[in-house]
Amino acid sequence: MTTRISTPFGFASTADEVLAGVDLTGKRAVITGGAAGIGVETARSLAAAGAEVVLGVRRVAAGEQAAADIAASIGADRVSARELDLADQDSVRRFVAGWDQPLHILVNNAGIMALPELERTAEGWEMQFATNFMGHFALTVGLHDALAAAGGARVVSVSSSGNLFSPVIFDDLHFAFRPYDPLLAYGQSKSAEALLAVEATRRWSGEGIHANALNPGAIATGLQKHTGGLRTPKERQKTPQQGAATSVLLAASPLLDGVGGRYFEDCAEAAVVTERPADYTGVAAYAVDPGNAERLWNVASDLISHRVGTTGR
């Protein structure tokens, strides 16, 4: 039984507070969905600490505007934007092919939530699973060599309390048999994101690559556009800077050197739960289970290999 990790930071801490005194000069970071919400605050704090940051975004113009805003706010031009549509495997491959430098930090931040109707990608994959997990899986595997070349790299999976809604249903990932449910689909994708961190660490920690997952908390962003807005009680809501705190903790804090395969919330390792708590805290046991993580990695590798004729590392 391993001891749960705690830090001096907590629910109300901001990303800037977490990185105070941390020097990321010479480090490179990629943040998906970095043009809005907690993504832009994650980018701002990493750049303010000295990192060169690339925003992987669907809308490049919005990404370039976000990069310019960050540059103005920190007084340094260290942020750029590149096209990346996680629902489009061709777009992911183009992004990977265009990356030719060591990569120290990969924050798999972008996501969609609770699409009201069942939507599928060109491959027939359910859209939330395809965007939130399959796109990030392909990106992470594709950037493996760049991460390994960094001589110590971190991968951050932005999951959610949504993991408590559903495990990964291996026999029906894409709702071919089950009636489509927006929150079950979202929950499955967020459990998958947590499992990505578990298996990436198992496979790659010997190469200096460690991955962890997190629940950023309740932050009012465009993510909730299909759910009628954020319904969390005011006292449990966070600002975007507070929401980015756990992301940057996992991405860059020396407090987590050598730590991987774990799930965090409020800047501390979360409790593993076997039933859904009333306050939606903790991580479901199935979302950090090593057997599930290995199985999902193999399934995802097969899905991609059938599409493009390659296999996952």
N, C-alpha and C positions, 0 to 999 in steps of 0.2 A: 504494500500500500504506500503510494507516494504522497508526500505532504503537498497540500494545495499551496500554490504560490500567491503571496500577497506582496503589495508594494506600498510605498508611502502615499500613493495617489488613490482616489476613490471616485464616487459618483459625480461630484461637482468639479473635479479637476478638468482643466482645459488642455488641449494639445500643446499649446505653447508652454504651459507649466511643466508638462511631462518632459519636454525637450530642453528645458532651461539648462544651459551649461553643456549641452551635447553638441559636439562639433562634427558635422557630416561633410566637411570639405573633402572633395575628391570622390564622394559616393554618388552613384546614379540610382535613380528610382523611377519606376513606372507605376502609374496609378490609373486604373481603369475607371471610367466615369468620373474623371477628376474636374469636370467643369461646373459642378453644382453640388449643393448639399454638403455632406461630410467629406466628400471627395475633394472639393476645392479647399476645405480647411486642412485636410491631411496634407495636400500639396503645399499649401502656404507655410505650414509649420515645418515641414521637411526642408523646403527651400530656404526658409529663414535660418535654419540651422546649418545651411551651407551646401545641401545636396543639389545636384542637377536633377530636375524632375521633368519627366515626359508624361503628359496627359494622353491616355488612350481614349478617344472619344468618337461617337458616331457623327456628331456635327462639328466639323473642324473649325468652322467660323466661331462657334460658341466656345470651343476649347481655346482658340487663339485669344479671344477676348478675356477669358478667365486667366490665361497666362499673363496677359498684359496687366490685368488688374492686380495679380499677385506681385508682379515685378514692381509695380508702382507702390504697393503697400510695404514691401520689404526693402526697397531701394536697390534691387539687384536683379539682373536679367538672367535667371537660371531656369526658367520654366518654358517649355514648348509643348505643342500639341501635334498628335499624329492621328490619322483616321484608324478607327478600330470599331467594328460592329461585331459584338460577341455572338450574335445570332447567325452570323454569316461566317462559316468556316473558311471560305476563301479570303475574307478580310483578315481573319486571325492569321492565316498563313502569310499574307502579304506583310503584316506587321512584324511577324517573326523574321521573315526573310530580310527585312530592312534593318534589323537590329544587329550591329556588328561590334559591340563593346561589352566589357564585363558589366554585369548588372548586380547591384548590391541589395536592392529592395524591390520587391514586386508586391503591390497592394491590389488584390483582386476585390475591388470595391463596387463596381457597377452592378446594378440589378434592376429587375422589374418585379412588380408585385400584384398578385391577385387579378390577373387579366379576367374580365367578366365572362368572356366566351373562350372556348378552346381554340387556340391558334397553333399552327404547326410551321416548322421551318421547311425548307426545300427537301430536307432529308426525311420529313415526317415526324421529327422530334417535337414533343410538346414545348411550347415557346419559353416558359419559365425555366424548365430544366435545361433547355438548350442555351439560354442566355446566361442564367446565373451560374450554372455548373459546367456544361459542355464547352462553352466558349472559354471559360477560365481554365478548365482542364487542358484544352488544346494549347492555350497561351503559355501556361506554366510548363508543360512538357516541351513545347517548342523552344522556350527560353532556357531550358536546363543548362545547356553548355555555357551560356552567358552568366548564369547564376554560379555555376561551378568555377568559372574563371575569376570570379570576384574574390576568391580566397576567404569566404565567409559571407553568406547571403541569407536573407530572410524573405519568406513568402508569407503574406498575410491574407487570410480568407475572411472577408466580412460576411459573416453568417447573420443570424437573427434569432430572437426568441421564437420565430416561426418554426425553428427546428422541432419545437414541442408539438406541432400540429401533425407531423407525419414522418415516419421513417422513409427511406428509399424503398419503394415497392419494386423489387427487381423483376418480378414477373409481369409487371404492367407499367413500365416507366412512363409511357406516353399516352396513357388513358385510352388504350384500344378496347379495353373491356369495362373498366370502371366508369361510372358516370363522372364527367368532369366536375371538379370542385375547385374554385379559384384558390382557396386557402390551403387545401391539401396539396395542390400542385406547388404552391409557393413553399410550403413546409418541406416537401420532399426535396426541392432544389436547395434549400438552406441546410438541411441535414447533409446533403451531398457536398456542399461547400466545406462543412466542418470535416467530413471524412477525407476530403482532398488533403487537408493539412496533416492528418494523421498518417496517411500513406506516403505522402511526399517526404515527410521526416524519416519514416522507416527506410525508404529507399535511398535517400540522398544525404542523410546526416553525416555519413562518412566522408562526403565531399564538402562538408562545411555549410550545407544548406539546411536550414531549419524553418519549419512552417507551423504557424498557429492560427487558430480561428477565434472569432469574437462576435459578441452581440454588442453593437454600439449603443444600444438604448433607444428610447423613443424620441425621435427628432422630427419635427414637422418639415417635410421636404416634398418634392414632387412624387416620391415613391408611393404616397398614399392616395394618388389621384383617383384610383378605382375603388377606394374603400370609404369615401366620404370624409377624408381627412383624418388627422391624428386624434384618437379617442382616449388616449392614455390620460389619467388624472394629471392635472397641472404639476403637482408636486413630484411626479415621476418623469416629467419631460425634461429634455436637455436642449441646450443650444447646439448649433452645429460645431462650435469649438469644443464643447464638452463631448459631443458625439464622436469627434475625431480623436479624443484622448487615448482610448484603448487601441485604436489603429496605430497611432504613432508609437505607443509603448511597445507594441509587438514589432513594429517596423525598425525601430532604431534605439530603444533604450538599452544601455549597458546592463540594466537590471535583468534582462532576459537573454544575455549571452548564453548560447549553447542550449537553450530551452526550445523544445519542439513537440508537436503532436498534441497540444493542449488547447483548451477553449477558455476564453476570458470574457468577463463583463465587469464594468465599473473598475477597470484597471487592476483586476485580480482574477485568479483562476476561479472559474465557476464550479459550483457543486454539480456532480453527476446525479441525475434523478431518474427514477424508474416509473414515476407517474407525473402528470402535468401539475405543477404547483399553481395555486390560485393567483399568485403574483407574477407568473410567467418568468421566473428566474431559473437559472441553472441550464444545464444541457442534458438532453435525453441520452441515456446510456447507448442507444443504438447509433447516435450521431458521433460517437467517439470510439466505437467498437473496432478494434483492429481487423477482425475478420470481415466486417462489412466494408471497411476501408479498402482492403486488398481486393475484395470482390468487385467493388465499384470501379476501381482503377482498371481492372482487367476488362470489365464490361465497356467502360468508356473507350479504352484503347481499341477494342473490337469495333465499336460503332464508328470510330474515326477511320480505322484501317479499311473497313468495308467501303468507306466513302472515297478515300484518297489513296489507298493501296500502300499505306505505311502502318507501322505499329508504334504504340506508346513505349517509352523507355522503361 
